[in-house]
Amino acid sequence: MNIDPEGRADRRRPGELEAAILTALRDAGRSLTPRQVRDRIDPSGGLSYSAVVTTLIRLYKKEAVTRRREGRSYRYGALVDAAGLVAQRMSALLKAEDDHATVLRRFVSELDTGDEALLRRLLSDELGS
């Protein structure tokens, strides 16, 4: 969560909590309960338990985390990292459109020059392998 100059908390950016949760799970190297995840992300307790549970459920439905029952709760483990989750989102958006060529062409045309050059290098490396 971001803090403005006057000390007020503002809303997280889209995907920010998901990324923080995946990072906490990966860094832990083992499965965690929602409470353990919350305590790792926000030891001050400002983040609500229900926000963490809701986000973990969403990540589970996206197949980004594993889930196993432990008593009345679940333990979660990361299957992907934050970058992998963004890549999954991008793939899902592309699959939702019939004209992949047009979508990809427009995507590349909207990249800044550095990202476009990086993408071209990555594609070139993949084709050369």
Buried (B, 14 or more C-beta within 10 A) or exposed (E): BEEEEEEEEEEBEEEEBBBBBBBBBBEBEEBBBBEBBBBBBBEEEEBEEEBBBEBBBBBBEBEBBBBEEEEEEBBBBBBBBBEEBBEBBEEEEEEEEEEEEEBEEEBEEEEEEEEBEEEEEEEEEEEEE
